[in-house]
């Protein structure tokens, strides 16, 4: 019986990270992992809208991931409602609605891991617990949230 590839939602910061001196090596390694089929990349309409305003090289990373078979999820009423609940609970301010929508989309789509470089609003233990608490209250499973550094392939990981 073959195992299902894990689904990784790659938020916009990961795509932009491919062109940031601090994050480029790891971000590009993650894209190579997607190319090698080590996980199923998941993108969204929100990411598409965000990268439409980004420099061309970032748009090219999005297009490349789509070309290699990334799943692209649509914004649903269910995800919008969950994001509203995050906002209503004060997890993040309304200014960061897209960050809440990324989380909600990943939760509703039942992805395995959301990958982000956004340490201010997303990859923070206190925020992860709050997002997952609301998700669990609404009948969803917990979402794993990590930076690319924690999820890239490190060669022969037998130990």
Secondary structure, 3 states (H helix, E strand, C coil): CCCCCCEEEECHHHHHHCCCCCCHHHHHHHHHHHHCCCCEEEEEHHHHHHHCCCCHHHHHHHHHHHHCCCEEECCCHHHHHHHHHHHHCCCCCHHHHHHHHHHHHHHHCCCCEEECCCCCCCCCHHHHHHHHHHHHHCCCCCCEEECHHHHCCCCCCCC
